[in-house]
């Protein structure tokens, strides 16, 4: 039987500057190169940059969007899951990932971190909320090492 792909949820703000967008794009590419599927909220900002990176590296992206209109997803989302749930969809984004990568964001990002921690999922953060349970990473190389180890666990 073929190994199941693991899912990495990337969470962060719907707005970001060029430095964070570049970081998110590198993170998306690293996720794809390690054979994982990127899951996110499907909209702009960090979500779009991460999807762009994953797609550019040949990966698959899933966007769990808050509304019902699939066309609201960013153009780098391969599979759009419309929920009509508004911010409640954050529970689905966090719950879908086998591990979570958090970038800067506001209260929506904080809620996703909380849902992930409640679900006992590993959360790795770059310049995000400094709360217990979030392992701070300094660079994408650290994330690559984590993804390599995680991939070997055959989720």
Secondary structure, DSSP 8 states (H G I E B T S, - for coil): ------EEEEE--S---HHHHHHHHHHHHHHHHTT-EEEE--SSTHHHHHHHHHHHTT--EEEEESSS-GGGS-TT-SEEEE-S-GGGGHHHHHHH-SEEEE-S--HHHHHHHHHHHHTT-EEEESS----TTEEE-SSHHHHHHHHHHHHTT--
